[in-house]
Amino acid sequence: MAPSSRWNTWRLPLSMAAGGLSGIALGWALGERWGDPELAAFTLGVRLTGELFLAALKALMVPLVVLGMILGVQELGGGRSVRRLAAGTTLYFLSTTVVAVLIGVALVTWIHPGSAGAASVPLAGSVPERVSALDSIAEVVRGLVPTNLFEAAARGNVLGLIVASLAFGIALTRIERAAPLLDALGAANRALYVLVRWVVEFAPLGVLALVAERLGRAGGGAAVVSELERLLAYSLTVLSGLALHAFVVLPLVLRVFAGRNPLRYFVQLFEALLTALGTASSAATLGITRRCVVERAGVSARSADFVLPIGATVNMDGTALYEAVAAVFIAQSLGIELDAAALAIVALTATLAAIGAAAIPEAGLVTMVLVLQAVGLPAEGVGLLLAVDWVLDRFRTSVNVWGDAVGAAVLERATRKRT
């Protein structure tokens, strides 16, 4: 590989890494003065830069999902191929999520972080509103068939858009003279990925701004480190579980079922993982994830366009693991020991709650209430986690995105073997 070609390959990932590190340094250094009137113009500029970058990514999400699903169905040919890929996708997502939850439950039971003195932490902060578990599940089911697709797009009901796009794509395979419309949709999809490339060029600056603003708003590096130290055992339990799933379970799945080199695939996905770390949103990262999976890793567009939008909505390995750890940690902190039956309920509820979680920052806090109520724990226990949740959220989002990307490679190979 020529030096110029090698540089082009690594230019953006290295720039994004530099942007993230610069954001940490900036937020760390200026955190104590983040609300200083003398820095108001500067901090406003940083905040706007991050918000505009995140808004641009989110604006691309809906057309990426809709066009990707419709065209993906066309490339699969509809009918049996779609059903086979859908069944494989469901099996993969459910299996990896269950494994992640079991890892979380095993670690939190073994390490027992709730005995490290966290019970003295006051239950302060904004606690998510109480919701009925059955009502929440029913709301997810209702969202599968939105009455207004434009409203669904505006509200971020990606699952409803996926179902509608799948249905429309399958319907197009059943009619004649659909070629002109498909050509137009294909051209729109190609133009969309040109826009993704443009946005990606600003990713280093966007990640810098997002990280610096969040760290500065939290009070700077010293304040964040202090909170992490206070909840050190809990934070290490969550991070250990995420690391075990991301660097052992998913690479093993990738090697065995996709026949790919995990380290090389990880490097190819580096841009998407850094973006997930900066934005804390699987949905916002979708365009960059698809770009890395298809253009860098060489996964077929038909598999990526089918698997990744669904994954960004329902495949939340990191979130499921975190919710299982957090629920047991809260019980331990309050002096409540959960028996085997209660732990099984936590595992099951965390799996279902993670599937229903929105692909947005800190959505896990909302679905966490379902897990707590399932085993009779107070919803106010979430207050124990608020101080460090935003930090851990970024890591679990990266694990979510990594799981989606691994799924695209695994399912591409599985469907290729059968065709």
Secondary structure, 3 states (H helix, E strand, C coil): CCHHHHHHHHHHHHHHHHHHHHHHHHHHHHHHHCCCHHHHHHHHHHHHHHHHHHHHHHHHHHHHHHHHHHHHHHHHCCCHHHHHHHHHHHHHHHHHHHHHHHHHHHHHHHHCHHHCCHHHCCCCCCCCCCCCHHHHHHHHHHCCCCCCHHHHHHHCCHHHHHHHHHHHHHHHHCCCCCHHHHHHHHHHHHHHHHHHHHHHHCHHHHHHHHHHHHHHHCCCHHHHHHHHHHCHHHHHHHHHHHHHHHHHHHHHHHHHHHCCCHHHHHHHCHHHHHHHHHHCCHHHHHHHHHHHHHHHCCCCHHHHHHHHHHHHHHCCHHHHHHHHHHHHHHHHHCCCCCCHHHHHHHHHHHHHHHHHCCCCCCCHHHHHHHHHHHCCCCHHHHHHCHHHHHHHHHHHHHHHHHHHHHHHHHHHHHHHHHC
